């Protein structure tokens, strides 16, 4: 039966293999040791806290081994984990706590002030401090673990026995047995660049399938070593590559946060083989001094996701002699939906690849028919990697998941004659100027090729003559080095005239979500 606890299965098969290296302390854990840690946390939740399958437990923490403990304790026990963004304000977290109906809340000491701000305004039964020495009226995780140490059950979910043995069969959330494929493993709240964040219901089936299919289609190996420096509270941190690497029996190198020099030193020291990041991170890594000299001979490939990837970044890494691929995924459909070989990453530069095994993909025209090859349509996806919808939001679920099981991503894409897909931007970002569709991602990619441009985004603005016009929002490497007219002249000849922005805004930095997506609503507000 498919369930999310790939760690337990791997610990059974290769218990002595190194599973995790924690940076910067350098602590190393094999699969048996991680599995035992998870058993202790699951037992503490059950016996000391009284959490039952289906209860929601929040987690506010930076990347650390306890985050992994909590994820797999949820996968093992039937408790639903709700990871919380570390950059959210207390008010934003309050919205999620109330929407999810948290019974428990785990946090590390770095967020003690946030937790104190939440107390008294949200109803949470049990607060669990990972390492907050000043935690008053809160339970320390170390105390919980000590409390249950003497009666720890065997390493399985058998301890979650039904209270009414012999009664009619019930769902696994009620029974307290091993979670079923459609039981919810975690709620991953979307970044909420516009409107209220939505809790994506991620079932065990989705976690397991993402792990196994990524191993198969991306050809991961048991000797792969992968650094994780993106936040674990995001689907990307968990789904690529922590869960797939654990499924195949490789090693994860876990960073507490982003430090370009530390990451390059660690990739070299631990001889990492497969590396995932987002465009913003790859750009910062590329600009670090170590980029030109770090030993990359052991790296099989780099891969980017989370946002459209400028071609100049791909080319810079390829000049270092390493393969650089681009992937695609969403929280709602799993973070790994497409695949390509190393050879194809060169021949099809800019493509996200072909759909992975048992993944159906379409570029859908407005009438729902397939858009002709080469033409842009909305990307629809269907398969065992798709979520169950949004928590407490049937309207949002119905709008995204149609009766045929297709998830409407809101991303625009085109398919070429060989079946490779290319992302053209977000549907809501597309602007119509003079009756012609304009895709900001195309313009942004060209702007980023200008040597004076460090970062760029294009948004649409209402215009009485053309309906909409493009506005270029640009971060320069050196303030004042070029003007909007200079950039328009640079784009002339590369893009059709109607695509060239008619307004320009120069900024010190673009507003972005923690995972690198530009918050275009803020840019529009600045331009109005």
C-alpha positions in Angstrom: 0.0 0.0 0.0 1.3 3.4 -0.9 2.1 5.7 2.0 4.4 8.6 2.6 6.8 6.9 5.0 9.6 6.2 2.6 12.1 6.6 5.4 10.8 3.5 7.3 11.0 1.4 4.2 14.5 2.6 3.4 15.7 2.0 7.0 14.4 -1.6 6.7 16.5 -2.1 3.5 19.7 -0.2 4.1 19.8 0.8 7.8 23.5 1.6 8.0 23.7 3.8 4.9 24.3 7.5 5.6 21.0 9.3 5.1 21.6 12.8 6.3 24.5 15.3 6.9 23.5 18.4 8.8 25.4 21.6 7.9 27.1 23.5 9.6 27.4 21.3 12.7 28.4 18.3 10.6 26.1 15.8 12.4 25.6 12.6 10.4 22.7 10.1 10.6 22.2 6.8 9.0 18.7 5.5 8.1 18.4 3.5 11.3 19.2 6.5 13.5 16.7 8.7 11.6 14.1 6.0 11.8 14.5 5.7 15.6 14.3 9.5 16.0 11.0 9.4 14.1 9.6 6.6 16.3 10.3 8.7 19.4 8.6 11.8 18.1 5.6 9.8 16.9 5.3 8.1 20.3 5.6 11.5 22.1 2.8 12.9 20.0 0.6 9.9 20.7 1.3 9.1 24.3 2.3 12.4 25.8 0.3 14.9 23.7 -2.6 12.7 22.8 -2.5 13.6 19.1 -4.7 11.3 17.0 -4.7 10.5 13.3 -6.3 13.4 11.4 -5.2 16.0 14.0 -3.3 18.9 12.5 0.1 19.9 14.0 1.9 23.0 12.8 5.7 23.3 12.5 7.5 26.7 12.4 11.2 26.0 12.0 14.3 26.5 9.9 15.8 23.5 8.1 17.0 21.1 10.8 16.9 17.4 11.6 13.8 17.9 13.8 11.9 19.1 10.7 12.6 15.7 9.1 11.6 13.9 12.3 8.2 15.7 12.3 7.4 15.1 8.7 8.0 11.4 8.9 6.3 11.2 12.4 3.2 12.6 10.6 3.6 10.2 7.7 3.9 7.3 10.2 1.2 8.2 12.6 -1.7 9.7 10.5 -1.3 13.1 12.1 -1.4 15.9 9.4 1.6 18.1 9.4 1.2 21.8 8.5 4.6 23.4 7.8 4.6 27.2 8.2 6.6 29.7 6.2 9.5 31.1 8.2 9.0 34.6 6.7 5.4 34.9 7.5 4.2 37.5 10.0 2.2 36.5 13.1 -1.0 37.7 11.4 -0.3 35.6 8.3 0.4 32.6 10.5 -2.8 33.2 12.5 -4.8 32.9 9.3 -3.3 29.5 8.6 -3.6 28.3 12.2 -7.3 29.1 12.2 -8.0 27.7 8.8 -6.2 24.4 9.5 -7.6 24.1 13.0 -4.2 23.2 14.6 -4.3 21.1 17.7 -0.5 21.3 18.2 2.2 23.8 17.3 6.0 23.0 17.2 8.5 25.7 16.8 12.2 26.4 17.2 13.7 29.1 19.4 14.3 31.5 16.5 10.5 32.1 16.3 9.8 32.5 20.1 8.7 36.1 19.6 6.3 35.1 16.8 4.8 32.4 19.0 4.3 34.7 21.9 2.5 37.1 19.6 0.2 34.2 18.5 -0.6 33.1 22.1 -3.9 34.5 23.2 -5.2 35.2 19.7 -5.3 31.6 18.4 -6.6 28.4 20.1 -3.9 25.8 20.1 -4.0 23.0 22.7 -0.4 22.1 22.8 2.7 24.3 22.1 5.9 22.3 21.7 9.3 24.1 21.9 12.2 22.5 20.1 14.9 24.6 21.8 13.3 27.7 23.4 14.9 27.9 26.9 12.4 30.7 27.9 9.3 28.8 26.9 6.8 29.4 29.6 3.8 27.1 29.8 5.1 25.3 26.8 6.2 21.7 26.5 9.8 21.1 25.5 10.2 18.3 22.9 13.1 16.9 24.9 10.8 16.5 27.9 8.2 14.8 25.8 10.8 12.4 24.4 12.1 11.6 27.9 8.6 11.0 29.2 7.8 8.3 26.7 11.3 6.8 26.4 10.5 3.9 28.7 7.4 2.8 26.8 8.5 3.4 23.3 6.7 1.0 20.8 8.4 -1.1 18.2 9.5 0.7 15.0 6.1 0.6 13.2 2.8 2.3 13.2 1.3 -0.8 15.0 1.1 1.2 18.2 -1.8 3.2 16.7 -4.3 0.4 17.4 -8.1 1.1 17.1 -9.8 1.8 20.4 -12.8 -0.3 19.4 -11.3 -3.5 18.0 -13.9 -5.5 16.2 -16.1 -2.6 15.2 -17.0 -1.7 11.7 -14.0 -0.7 9.5 -13.4 3.0 9.4 -11.0 5.3 7.5 -7.3 5.1 8.6 -7.6 8.5 10.2 -10.3 7.0 12.5 -8.7 3.6 12.9 -5.2 4.8 13.9 -3.6 2.2 11.6 -1.1 2.8 8.8 -2.5 5.7 6.8 -4.1 4.8 3.5 -3.1 6.2 0.1 -5.9 8.9 0.1 -5.4 10.0 3.7 -3.9 13.4 4.0 -0.2 13.5 5.0 0.3 17.3 5.1 -1.3 20.6 4.3 1.0 22.8 2.3 -0.2 26.4 2.2 0.4 28.3 -1.0 2.6 31.4 -0.8 -0.4 33.6 -1.3 1.1 36.2 -3.7 -2.5 37.4 -4.1 -5.5 36.7 -1.8 -5.8 34.3 1.1 -3.3 31.3 1.2 -4.9 28.0 0.3 -4.0 24.8 2.1 -3.1 22.1 -0.5 -4.3 18.7 0.7 -1.3 16.3 0.0 -2.3 12.7 0.4 0.1 9.8 1.1 -0.4 8.6 -2.4 0.9 11.8 -3.8 4.0 11.9 -1.6 4.9 8.3 -2.4 4.3 8.6 -6.2 6.3 11.8 -6.4 9.2 10.0 -4.7 9.2 6.9 -6.8 8.5 8.6 -10.1 11.2 11.1 -9.6 13.7 8.3 -8.9 12.7 6.5 -12.1 12.3 9.4 -14.5 15.2 11.5 -13.2 17.3 8.4 -12.9 18.4 9.0 -9.3 20.9 6.5 -7.8 21.7 5.1 -4.4 25.1 6.8 -4.5 23.6 10.3 -5.2 24.3 13.0 -2.7 22.1 16.1 -2.9 22.2 19.4 -0.9 19.0 20.9 0.3 19.3 24.7 0.9 15.7 25.6 0.0 13.2 25.7 2.9 11.7 22.4 3.9 8.4 24.1 4.6 7.9 24.4 0.9 6.9 21.5 -1.4 10.2 21.9 -3.3 12.4 21.4 -0.3 10.5 18.2 0.6 9.8 16.8 -2.9 13.1 17.6 -4.5 15.1 16.0 -3.5 14.7 14.9 0.2 11.9 12.4 -0.3 13.2 10.9 -3.7 16.7 10.6 -2.3 15.5 8.8 0.8 13.4 6.5 -1.4 16.5 5.4 -3.4 18.8 5.3 -0.4 21.1 8.3 -1.2 22.3 11.0 1.1 20.9 14.5 1.8 23.1 17.3 2.8 20.9 19.7 4.8 21.7 23.4 5.1 20.1 25.6 7.7 19.7 28.4 5.1 21.3 30.0 2.1 24.9 31.0 2.1 26.5 30.9 -1.3 30.1 30.3 -0.2 29.0 27.6 2.3 27.0 25.8 -0.3 29.8 25.7 -2.8 32.3 24.5 -0.2 29.8 21.8 0.9 29.0 20.7 -2.7 32.8 20.2 -3.1 33.5 18.6 0.3 30.6 16.2 0.3 30.9 15.5 -3.5 27.3 16.2 -4.2 26.0 14.7 -7.5 22.6 16.3 -8.1 21.6 19.8 -7.1 18.2 21.5 -7.2 17.6 25.2 -6.8 15.5 28.1 -8.1 16.6 30.8 -10.6 17.2 33.4 -7.9 19.5 31.0 -6.0 21.4 29.9 -9.1 22.0 33.5 -10.0 23.4 34.3 -6.5 25.5 31.1 -6.6 26.8 32.1 -10.1 27.8 35.5 -8.8 29.7 34.1 -5.8 33.6 34.1 -6.1 33.8 30.4 -5.6 31.7 29.7 -8.8 34.7 30.0 -11.1 37.0 27.6 -9.1 34.9 25.1 -7.2 35.4 21.5 -8.2 32.3 20.3 -10.0 33.7 17.1 -11.5 31.4 14.9 -9.3 28.2 16.8 -10.2 26.0 14.8 -12.6 23.6 17.8 -13.2 22.0 20.9 -11.8 18.3 21.4 -12.2 16.1 24.5 -11.6 12.4 24.9 -10.8 10.0 27.2 -9.1 10.1 30.0 -11.7 11.1 30.5 -15.4 14.8 30.1 -15.8 16.7 32.7 -18.0 18.8 31.1 -20.7 22.0 33.0 -19.7 22.0 31.2 -16.3 21.9 27.8 -18.1 24.7 28.9 -20.4 26.9 30.1 -17.5 26.7 26.7 -15.8 27.2 24.8 -19.0 30.4 26.8 -19.5 31.6 25.3 -16.2 31.2 21.9 -17.9 28.2 20.7 -16.1 24.7 19.7 -17.3 21.9 22.1 -16.4 18.3 21.1 -16.7 15.0 22.8 -16.0 12.0 21.2 -14.3 8.5 22.2 -13.5 6.1 21.5 -10.7 3.5 23.1 -8.4 2.6 22.4 -4.8 -0.8 21.1 -6.1 0.6 18.7 -8.6 3.9 17.6 -7.1 7.1 19.4 -7.7 8.4 17.0 -10.3 6.2 16.6 -13.3 8.5 16.7 -16.3 11.8 15.0 -17.2 14.6 15.2 -19.8 18.0 13.6 -20.4 21.3 15.5 -20.1 21.6 15.4 -23.9 18.1 16.9 -24.3 18.9 19.7 -21.8 21.4 20.9 -24.4 19.4 20.3 -27.5 16.2 21.6 -26.0 17.6 24.5 -24.0 14.8 26.3 -22.2 12.4 23.4 -22.2 11.0 21.7 -19.0 11.1 18.4 -20.8 8.4 15.7 -21.4 5.8 14.6 -18.9 7.1 12.0 -16.5 5.7 8.4 -16.5 2.0 8.1 -16.0 1.7 11.9 -16.1 -0.7 13.5 -18.7 -0.1 17.0 -19.8 -1.9 19.3 -22.2 -1.6 22.9 -23.4 -5.3 23.7 -23.5 -6.9 26.3 -25.7 -9.6 28.6 -24.1 -12.3 26.2 -25.4 -10.7 23.2 -23.7 -9.3 21.6 -26.9 -5.6 20.9 -27.3 -3.7 24.0 -28.6 -1.8 23.2 -31.8 1.9 22.4 -31.4 3.8 25.6 -31.0 0.9 27.6 -29.8 0.4 28.7 -26.2 -2.4 27.3 -24.0 -3.0 26.7 -20.3 -1.1 23.8 -18.9 -3.3 21.0 -17.6 -2.0 18.0 -15.7 -3.5 14.7 -14.6 -2.1 11.7 -12.8 -1.4 10.1 -9.4 0.8 13.1 -8.5 -2.1 15.5 -8.2 -3.4 16.7 -4.9 -6.9 16.3 -3.4 -7.8 20.0 -3.6 -7.8 22.7 -1.0 -8.6 22.4 2.7 -11.9 24.0 3.7 -12.2 25.4 0.2 -14.6 23.5 -2.1 -15.0 26.4 -4.5 -11.2 26.7 -5.0 -11.0 22.9 -5.5 -13.8 22.9 -8.1 -12.1 25.8 -10.0 -8.8 24.0 -10.2 -9.8 20.3 -10.5 -12.3 19.5 -13.2 -14.6 16.5 -13.4 -12.1 14.7 -15.6 -9.4 14.8 -13.0 -7.4 17.5 -14.8 -5.7 20.1 -12.7 -5.7 23.6 -14.3 -2.4 25.0 -13.3 -2.9 28.6 -14.5 0.5 28.5 -16.2 0.8 29.1 -19.9 2.8 26.6 -21.9 3.4 25.4 -25.5 4.3 21.9 -26.7 6.6 21.3 -29.7 6.3 18.6 -32.3 8.5 16.2 -30.3 6.4 16.5 -27.2 8.6 18.8 -25.2 7.0 21.6 -23.2 8.0 25.2 -22.6 6.6 27.6 -20.0 5.4 30.9 -21.3 4.4 32.5 -18.0 1.3 32.7 -15.7 -2.1 33.0 -17.3 -2.9 35.9 -15.0 0.3 37.6 -16.1 -0.5 37.5 -19.8 -1.5 40.8 -21.2 -3.4 41.6 -24.4 -2.1 44.7 -26.2 -3.9 45.7 -29.3 -5.8 42.4 -29.4 -2.5 40.4 -29.4 -1.4 38.1 -26.5 1.9 39.2 -24.9 3.8 36.8 -22.5 5.9 38.6 -19.9 8.3 35.7 -19.5 9.5 36.1 -23.1 10.3 39.8 -22.5 11.9 39.1 -19.1 14.3 36.5 -20.6 15.5 39.0 -23.2 15.9 41.8 -20.6 18.1 39.6 -18.5 20.5 39.2 -21.3 21.4 42.9 -21.1 24.7 43.2 -19.3 23.5 46.1 -17.1 20.4 44.2 -15.9 20.5 42.2 -12.7 16.8 41.3 -12.4 13.7 42.1 -14.3 9.9 41.5 -14.4 7.2 42.7 -16.8 3.6 43.5 -15.7 0.6 44.6 -17.7 -1.1 48.0 -17.1 -4.4 49.3 -18.4 -4.2 51.6 -21.4 -7.0 53.5 -23.1 -5.6 53.0 -26.6 -4.1 49.5 -26.5 -6.1 47.9 -23.8 -3.0 46.9 -22.0 0.7 47.9 -22.2 3.8 46.3 -20.7 5.7 47.9 -17.9 9.3 46.8 -17.3 10.4 46.6 -13.7 14.2 46.4 -13.6 17.0 46.1 -11.1 20.3 47.4 -12.5 23.8 46.2 -11.5 24.8 49.8 -11.2 22.1 52.4 -10.6 21.6 54.9 -13.4 23.8 53.0 -15.9 21.0 52.7 -18.5 17.6 54.3 -19.1 14.3 52.9 -20.2 14.9 54.1 -23.7 18.2 52.2 -23.7 16.5 49.0 -22.7 13.7 49.6 -25.3 16.4 50.0 -28.0 18.1 46.8 -26.8 14.9 44.9 -27.2 14.2 46.4 -30.7 14.9 43.8 -33.3 14.8 40.9 -30.7 11.1 41.3 -30.0 8.1 42.5 -32.0 7.4 46.2 -31.3 4.1 45.5 -29.5 6.0 43.4 -26.9 8.4 46.1 -25.9 7.5 47.8 -22.6 6.2 51.3 -22.8 6.8 52.2 -19.2 9.8 51.5 -17.0 10.3 51.3 -13.2 13.8 51.0 -11.7 14.1 49.3 -8.3 16.7 48.2 -5.8 15.2 44.8 -5.7 12.1 43.0 -6.9 9.6 41.8 -4.3 9.7 38.0 -4.3 8.2 35.1 -2.3 10.7 33.0 -0.3 10.8 30.6 -3.2 11.7 33.1 -5.8 8.5 34.1 -7.5 8.0 37.8 -8.2 5.1 39.3 -6.4 3.7 41.2 -9.4 0.8 42.7 -7.6 3.2 44.8 -5.6 4.9 46.0 -8.8 1.5 47.0 -10.3 0.7 49.0 -7.2 4.0 50.8 -7.5 3.2 51.8 -11.1 -0.3 53.0 -10.5 
